[in-house]
């Protein structure tokens, strides 16, 4: 997926319908901090006088980097908002930050390349390690900074408008659940500029991905700025015995996603998504049975831009469906590319493969023949699907190409591989693959 803006382009709840089709991505994110009790002076910890304390040294780091997820009701399995909640996990926090698995970040680029980096500084990492090794002391209550406040249920803050499925959808305890499509009229009577958008599943145990599209007649009248490789874009026919995909006409314009490890879409000040009046939201829902029947009623919240004429940002995708991953094979490369037909500003990139995906690379091929790598993800993790948003967006002239390369491991050496003995092709299920 690419997030972009066309240069010079115009800035310019009703009943929910449901249509069935076939499944896409699935896996609940479970953050891995093991339950342990820290011991004082472990692993050569410093004297008690020099040991960092939670209230003065550790809490500011956690509040800045961790508690958006590590708080009640969010994706992480434990809260780190208080000393009492964090202390039992001290040694595991130390281990995770030392090995680099927390905070989760997988791009290989100099610090500061991306505006949404989840990375600790070397000093922050040393502080957490020293605190755990020194017995994880609490410190003086007077040193504790203000505990961050979060809008109940929303990471982006209180939305200006919330769209909700008007009825619960029931998910069985077992079996394969096909895609479901829900349609919600926006009832906008004038264009709206969305600066932040968040998808909130009603039941995280059952919802594994949501794609939010916008359909409006005015969208189809705007000239394209990208030209995908049409041979690669054509979807293969369904496999024998598969039910055909059904939906309301064709996909609309992509607005937002919810997927394993994906943060809400928040655009920087002065930029926004433009929604035309009279549009309809299409929610593509992927439910997965968890062993216990339940219901879901997903919501979509939006915050409107305060800028009267923001720069428009659009999202789109390009992909390659024509690949085969041989059984017991490793390091298989699959490419896809898209041509730029008018000057754009490239704000970010979002790679997506399934469980056999191992690494990614994106290059821009400029008209002058240069081909710099603009995103390298050497250790792709399906459980942490990330928008990589450039701190300094890239100016890409017409005539350029964006080329993506993904590598796959379909061998028994891949611990996430569902079955290394089978041929794997494009498909919606996580035991199939995508590029």
Secondary structure by P-SEA (a helix, b strand, c coil): cbbbbbccccccccbbbbbbbbccccccbbbbbcbbbbbcccccccccccccccccccaaaaaaccccccccccccccccccccccccaaaaaaaaaaaccccccccccccccccccccccaaaaaaaaaaaaaccccccccccccccccccccccccccccccccbbbbbcccccccbbbbbbbcccccbbbbcbbbbbbcccccccbbbbbbbbccccccccccccccccccccccccccccccccccccccccccccccccccccccbbbbbccbbbbbbbbbbbbccccbbbbbbbbbbbbcccccbbbbbbccccccccccccccbbbbbbbbbbccbbbbcbbbbbbccccccbbbbbbccccccccccccccccccccccccccbbbbbcccbbbbbbbbbbcccccccccccccccccccccccccc
